[in-house]
Amino acid sequence: MFHVRHLSGPHFGPIDLQLAPRELLCLYGPSGVGKSQLLRALADLEPHEGEVQLADVPQQAVRPTEWRRQVAYLPAESGWWAPRVVQHFAQPPGIEALAALGLTPDILEREVDGLSTGELQRLGLLRMLDQRPRVLLLDEPSANLDPESALLMEARVLRYLDEARAAAIWVSHDPLQRERIADRSIELKAREAA
Amino acid sequence: MNLIELTASDLGLTAGLVLLLGILISLNGLGLTRSLYVSTVRMTVQLLLVGLVLEALFGAAHPLWVGLMGLVMLLLAGWEVMARQQRRIRGLAGYLIGVTAMALPAFTLALMALVVIIDVRPWYTPQYAIPLLGMILGNTMTGIGLGLNSLTRGAATGRRAIEAQLLLGHDTRRATRGLRRDSLHTALLPTINMLTVAGIVSLPGMMTGQILSGTPPLEAVKYQIMMMMLIASATGMGAMLAIELGARRLFDERQRLRLDRLAQA
């Protein structure tokens, strides 16, 4: 469903990847090896070489706004542009959607500035699932979560992949987590100096 | 005309004041003396030079010379706009954005004032054309410099927030709405302040000059009102244009935020 051929940027690649519907691929490797750069290139947020295809349609043939809705990237630190949480949602998430990630509805009216990174990551995931993406690019989404919340997030993502027939790339440094969620894992190695 | 001429010793006395200020600052170890002296010398030389140029220009009133003078003023102003930015847009594009945004409103409005409003004949009479253009350009330059500086700095510091919106499938216009609004506010604040305090706290320089040289105050005031409106309009239009062009330059054809197009801080 999702094909990547010879993808490379200034600090990574070339990389070839394929994802099937409902597949979850874990990515790991030392810091600075270009994992985030790779995800940014897949979301077309960074200039890059190579080919990316979603359901046989090349990335460059799709309008960038449409592409990013379908191939959604959640950065390690999500961005917020308005003072309150609820202002970032087209449709404010319901009680159940929040509870599935261990959040309560009062968080929607709170100021973004007062929230922890872990809370923001969970809200970022909710915001992103709202647009019904077909590929999720998750950059250490549970790095700042307590173990229970991390399990909730894993369950939420797996459930989404199942019901939306979507695929995901999940950057995780936790071998146990990879064991739990990954269909496959790939280690990204430092590129040899040319 | 009953202007009292200033002598070299009159100017020497004011230079002594600046010298004294520099000494006071340096005695207190506040360290700005050097730039104070340099910019004072610069100001004196620049004004003397422009005085000579204007004397020559007034003698040979030809549209070509007036136009050339306007062009030189524009190109220098473009340089100043670049120099005032911490994260300026790299390359020729950055310079051209500033120059274009200044030139369009400044030249159009100056020409309109000369031909339609003041109706001076010929329209390029340097006594009118040069000061008018100079005042409009100078203020527009400040507004554009502030606006572009706010835009590029805001894009660099607000990168995460802008990209978060791009990632949700918003287009670049929506993702930069807040940034463009804030930049325009920054650009226009001095102009709004100028309009607010005109006549109360400060007597504008042009009016003061006209009164000093014997113009009846009400005539000088009418000129000043026209000038202020021209300045406000040109600054606002120029800043909007600069922010618009600058915001476009921040993104490439795939709507990616390209901070690599900005110079390092």
Interface residues (C-beta under 8 A of the other chain):
Chain A: A43 D44 L45 E46 P47 Q60 P64 T65 E66 R68 R69 A72 Y73 L74 P75 E77 S78 G79 W80 W81 G124 R127 M128 Q131
Chain B: G158 R159 R160 A161 I162 E163 A164 Q165 L166 L167 L168 G169 H170 D171 G178 D252 R254 Q255 R256 L257
